Amino acid sequence: MTDVQSHDAGACKRVDEGITRVFQLLGKRWTGPIVAVLVGQPAHFADLCRAIPGISERMLSDRLSELGAAGLVVRQVDEGPPLRVSYRLTQAGAALEPALQQLGEWAKEHLPE
């Protein structure tokens, strides 16, 4: 027989609700790099595809829709010709810049390549 220790569920710290919500959105693959590209300036869809190697057009479109629904990105149609679509961060999206910079610095120092 093994000695089973009882676990006090009340002693476990619950994760912060805000952290949970942030990582549900920003923790998805490609979302962070998309926001990071848009921090500098608005970008057209094709420019975002080129700036983020490996992302498919479908995935980029899905992530941009999610970021738009979360109020972080705005889609703007530039009347042509040619007709082009660009994306920019909202004020809430732009407010992520300091946190993204800190995460980038942390990764350079603590995550192996």
ChimeraX attribute file (.defattr): number of C-alpha atoms within 10 A of each C-alpha:
attribute: neighborCount
match mode: 1-to-1
recipient: residues
	/A:1	3
	/A:2	4
	/A:3	5
	/A:4	6
	/A:5	6
	/A:6	6
	/A:7	8
	/A:8	7
	/A:9	8
	/A:10	7
	/A:11	7
	/A:12	8
	/A:13	7
	/A:14	8
	/A:15	8
	/A:16	8
	/A:17	8
	/A:18	9
	/A:19	9
	/A:20	11
	/A:21	11
	/A:22	10
	/A:23	10
	/A:24	10
	/A:25	15
	/A:26	16
	/A:27	12
	/A:28	10
	/A:29	12
	/A:30	17
	/A:31	18
	/A:32	16
	/A:33	15
	/A:34	22
	/A:35	23
	/A:36	18
	/A:37	17
	/A:38	21
	/A:39	19
	/A:40	12
	/A:41	11
	/A:42	18
	/A:43	20
	/A:44	17
	/A:45	18
	/A:46	13
	/A:47	12
	/A:48	20
	/A:49	18
	/A:50	10
	/A:51	14
	/A:52	14
	/A:53	9
	/A:54	9
	/A:55	16
	/A:56	11
	/A:57	13
	/A:58	9
	/A:59	14
	/A:60	19
	/A:61	14
	/A:62	13
	/A:63	21
	/A:64	22
	/A:65	16
	/A:66	15
	/A:67	21
	/A:68	18
	/A:69	11
	/A:70	12
	/A:71	14
	/A:72	20
	/A:73	24
	/A:74	17
	/A:75	18
	/A:76	13
	/A:77	11
	/A:78	12
	/A:79	9
	/A:80	8
	/A:81	6
	/A:82	7
	/A:83	8
	/A:84	13
	/A:85	15
	/A:86	16
	/A:87	19
	/A:88	22
	/A:89	25
	/A:90	17
	/A:91	11
	/A:92	12
	/A:93	20
	/A:94	18
	/A:95	13
	/A:96	16
	/A:97	16
	/A:98	10
	/A:99	10
	/A:100	16
	/A:101	12
	/A:102	11
	/A:103	12
	/A:104	14
	/A:105	12
	/A:106	11
	/A:107	12
	/A:108	11
	/A:109	9
	/A:110	9
	/A:111	9
	/A:112	6
	/A:113	5
